[in-house]
Amino acid sequence: MDFKELIEKRQSDRRYLDKEVEDEKIRMCIQAAILSPSACNAQPWTFVVINDKDLVEKVKVIASDGGINRFAYKAPVFVAIVLERESLMAGMGMVIQDKEYRLMDVGMAAEHFCLMATELGLGTCMMGWFAEKKLKKLLNVPDKKRIPLLISIGYPDTKHREKQRKDFSQVCKYNSYK
Ligand SMILES: Cc1cc2nc3c(=O)[nH]c(=O)nc-3n(C[C@H](O)[C@H](O)[C@H](O)COP(=O)(O)O)c2cc1C
């Protein structure tokens, strides 16, 4: 699969087969995320893999808290991304530039993860909506840290969907914003 095929194939998969995901594949996805760029190479992330069956059951409830992500009940594995402290340099840059580099970093790492999963025949869905406090407690993440994203992962039970995207001309301008 070339890169264009890969980015077209990746989609948010919200249905999964009842099939175990090999740990080797999860590790490959995390390795791909580790190769992601980050501001000042701070790598402000920890990936917590949830594949213990009892724990997965609890995360399903937490992921679907509020009724938004009910599909998570079908997911066999989850990966929570814990936001870590930025490096001194990145921290200074964040203050001076007033930019949240760490969230950009985590977003890119998450996409690397999902693209690798696609290449391996797996389906993923990034979730920004879940009961974060409950998840932190369950995973022993200190209360002051954040979990910006939870990713569900499994063998997809879905067909490829046509991408719904804004028109090129709506989102790309040459030489001037206007
Ligand atoms: C930061 C972020 C948070 C997201 N949160 C959720 C979520 O909580 N639940 C969900 O079903 N999808 C979530 N998504 C998936 C988006 O809905 C999805 O990427 C978008 O609709 C485009 O569809 P595609 O991923 O299939 O191309 C999230 C995606 C991102 C990048």
PDBQT file of the ligand as one rigid body, heavy atoms in Angstrom, charges set to zero:
ROOT
HETATM    1  C1  LIG A 201      -9.104  14.643  18.345  1.00  0.00    +0.000 C 
HETATM    2  C2  LIG A 201     -10.177  13.712  17.833  1.00  0.00    +0.000 A 
HETATM    3  C3  LIG A 201     -11.198  13.327  18.673  1.00  0.00    +0.000 A 
HETATM    4  C4  LIG A 201     -12.183  12.439  18.225  1.00  0.00    +0.000 A 
HETATM    5  N1  LIG A 201     -13.145  11.998  19.088  1.00  0.00    +0.000 NA
HETATM    6  C5  LIG A 201     -14.048  11.085  18.668  1.00  0.00    +0.000 A 
HETATM    7  C6  LIG A 201     -14.975  10.526  19.597  1.00  0.00    +0.000 A 
HETATM    8  O1  LIG A 201     -14.985  10.827  20.788  1.00  0.00    +0.000 OA
HETATM    9  N2  LIG A 201     -15.859   9.618  19.119  1.00  0.00    +0.000 N 
HETATM   10  C7  LIG A 201     -15.862   9.207  17.814  1.00  0.00    +0.000 A 
HETATM   11  O2  LIG A 201     -16.678   8.359  17.452  1.00  0.00    +0.000 OA
HETATM   12  N3  LIG A 201     -14.975   9.712  16.904  1.00  0.00    +0.000 NA
HETATM   13  C8  LIG A 201     -14.071  10.627  17.317  1.00  0.00    +0.000 A 
HETATM   14  N4  LIG A 201     -13.144  11.107  16.441  1.00  0.00    +0.000 N 
HETATM   15  C9  LIG A 201     -13.144  10.633  15.038  1.00  0.00    +0.000 C 
HETATM   16  C10 LIG A 201     -13.692  11.694  14.064  1.00  0.00    +0.000 C 
HETATM   17  O3  LIG A 201     -15.083  11.775  14.209  1.00  0.00    +0.000 OA
HETATM   18  C11 LIG A 201     -13.286  11.319  12.645  1.00  0.00    +0.000 C 
HETATM   19  O4  LIG A 201     -11.885  11.343  12.529  1.00  0.00    +0.000 OA
HETATM   20  C12 LIG A 201     -13.879  12.241  11.576  1.00  0.00    +0.000 C 
HETATM   21  O5  LIG A 201     -15.284  12.183  11.562  1.00  0.00    +0.000 OA
HETATM   22  C13 LIG A 201     -13.378  11.889  10.172  1.00  0.00    +0.000 C 
HETATM   23  O6  LIG A 201     -13.700  10.550   9.838  1.00  0.00    +0.000 OA
HETATM   24  P1  LIG A 201     -12.573   9.461   9.511  1.00  0.00    +0.000 P 
HETATM   25  O7  LIG A 201     -11.663   9.366  10.709  1.00  0.00    +0.000 OA
HETATM   26  O8  LIG A 201     -13.343   8.183   9.312  1.00  0.00    +0.000 OA
HETATM   27  O9  LIG A 201     -11.838   9.886   8.292  1.00  0.00    +0.000 OA
HETATM   28  C14 LIG A 201     -12.167  11.972  16.868  1.00  0.00    +0.000 A 
HETATM   29  C15 LIG A 201     -11.115  12.373  16.036  1.00  0.00    +0.000 A 
HETATM   30  C16 LIG A 201     -10.134  13.220  16.501  1.00  0.00    +0.000 A 
HETATM   31  C17 LIG A 201      -8.991  13.592  15.566  1.00  0.00    +0.000 C 
ENDROOT
TORSDOF 0
